[in-house]
Amino acid sequence: MNNFTKAENILSQISDKTKLGDLRKIANDIKRDHELALELWSSKVFLARQLAILIMDKKQLSPEFIDKLDKDIMQHNENERIQLIDWLMANQLSKDKNTIALMNTWENSPSSLQRRVYWYYQGRLRWVGQKPTNSQELLSKIESRIDKEVLEVQWAMNFTAGWIGVYEKELRNRCIALGEKTGLFKEKTVSKGCTPEYLPEFIRIESNKRNL
């Protein structure tokens, strides 16, 4: 069975009711298959592209190929676009030293998605308990730039400032003051059990959870 036929068979199994757990099960059965991933990606179907990301070969994610993925993702609606770029970062770009090094060059990328990835990755490092030494530098950049950024990048900057405030007590008041100044996500409602994204509330809740 060629990859085109495999892709068609997989596409016939995917619907709006397909959950991320279902996609992961399919990916676990496939393992890694970059050519099949390319066929699925070419379908332009959102869930098929999520599955494609899971089975791509990270060793074949050259800067040029990632730029192409970026341009393709920009054709999706806002919600799908954010899910795809975050999925790509979490499942592929953060798994290899070469793509991690590439992400670290995206702070001033012309692509808003790449800038989002830069900041989201910085936040995730802190979220998982690592202790990078550049928090003061990052916070200064967030303070000076966040008002000028597009929302998808503002969210990632806010996310990073939130985890700096949670884990670095000496910078906590500064992060809280940033949230009070920007007012970002202050009025946003969240589902039951989820932490508000407004920095003063986020930092208070998440630091209390950890007795920090």
N, C-alpha and C positions, 0 to 999 in steps of 0.2 A: 504494500500500500504506500503510495507516494505521499509527500507532505501536504500536497494540495488536497488530496482525498481525506487525509487525517484531519486537516483543518476543517473541512466541510462537515465531517462527522462530529467533531467537537462543537462546532457552531450550532449544529442541530440540537445539541444537548443543553445549550445555554439559553436562558430566558430571563425576563425581568425578575423572576422569583429565585434565581440562582444566588446563593449567598457566598461570601468570601471563603467560608469554610469548605464549600463545595469546590470552589476553584482550587483551593490548596490540595484537596484530595485528588483532583484530576492531575495537578502538577506533580504530586508525589508519585503517581503512577507513571507519568511521562519521564520524570527525572529532568535531565537537561537535554534540550533539543533546540539548538539555535535556529536551524532552518525552519522547523515547524513554528517557532516563535515568530519568525519573519512573515510566514504565511498568515498566521493569526493576526499579527499587527496590521497587515495590509488590508484586512477586512474593514478596518475603521470602526469596528464595534467596540464599545466601551469595555464590556466584561471580557471580551476576547483579548483586548489589549492588556487588561489586568493579568489574565492568565499568561499571555506572552511574556510579560515582565518576569513572572516566576520561573519560566523555563529557559530564559536567555542564558547564554554563556558569558559570564562577566569578563572573561578574557578577550572577548570580541567587542567590548564596549569602548571603542575608540572615541576620542573627542569629536571627531566628525560624525560618527554614528549617533552619539548622544545629542549633538546639535540637531540632527534630523529628527530624533525622537521628540526633542523639545518643540520643534516647529509643528510636528504632527499633533502633539498634545494641545498646542494652542488653538487648534481647530475645534476642540470640544467646548461644551458649555462650562461655565465657571466651576460648578460643583464637580463635574467629571475631571476637569483639568487639574484641580487641586488634588483629587484622589489619585490620579495617575502619576503626577510628579512626586507626591509624597511616597507612594507605593514603590516607584522606581528607586528613590533614595534609600528607603528602608530595606528593600529586598535585594538590591543590586549594588548601588553606588557606595554604600557604607560597608560593603563586604570585601573590598579589595583595596590594597594600599595605593594602587595607581589611580583609581577613581576617587578615593578619599583625597589624594593630593590634588586632583582636578577640581573637586568641589571647593577646596580651600582657595582656589583662584577666582571664585565666582562672586566675591563680595561686591564688585562693581561691574558685573556682567551687564551687557545691554538687555539680556533676557531677564524679565521679571521672575520667571520660573526658576532660573538658575540662582538669582539672588535669594529667592525664598529658600531654596535648598541649602545655600550657604548658611543662612541664619538658623534654619530648622535643624541642621546637623549640629551646629554649635549648642543649641538647646538640648538636643537628644544626648549629647555627651554628658551633660550635667544631670539630665533626667535619669540616666542609667548608673549614676554614682561616680563617674570620672571627675577629676578635679583639674581641669585645664588652668593655666596660670595667666590667661589673657582676659580675665573677666572685666577688670577695670577699663582696659582698652576698648573692649566690645561695648561696654555700657556707655562710654563716652560717645562712641559712634552712633549707638541707638538713640541717645538723647538728642544728638544733633541732626539725625536724618529721618527719624520715624515719621514725623509730621509730613514729610515730603514724599514718602513712599506710597505705592499703590497698596490696596488693602491686603492682597495676598502676601506681600512682603512684610507689611506692618504686623500681620498675625504672627509670622515667624520671629520677628524681632521681639515682639511682646512675649512670646513663648520662651525665648532665650532669657530675657530680663526676668521673667517669672522664676525660672529655675536658678538663676544667679541669686535672686532674692531669697529663695528657699534655703539654699545650701551655703551661702556666704553671708553670715550674719552681719559682718562689718559693712556690707553693701546693701543690706535689706531696706533700710530707710530710704536710701537713694532710689531703689527700684520702686518702692511704694510711692514716693514722690513723683516719679516718672508716670506711673499709672494715673495718679490724681491729676497731673498736668494734662495728659493727653485725653483722658476720659475714655480711652479705647475699650470697647466691649462692656461698658458700665451698664448699659440698658439691655444687654443681650441675655435672653433667658436660656437656661440649660436644662437638660433632662434630669429627672430625679436621680440623685447619686453621683452626678457629674460636678466637677469643680468649676465655678465661674471663671471666665478668662480675664475679668477685670483685675488688674495686678494687685491692688490692696487685698481683695478677697482671696484671690488665688494664693498669694504668698502666706496669708494668715492660715488658711485651711491646710495647705500642703505642708507648711512648716510644723503646724500643730500635730498633724498625722505622724510626723517623724520625730516629734519631741525635740525640735531644733530651735 
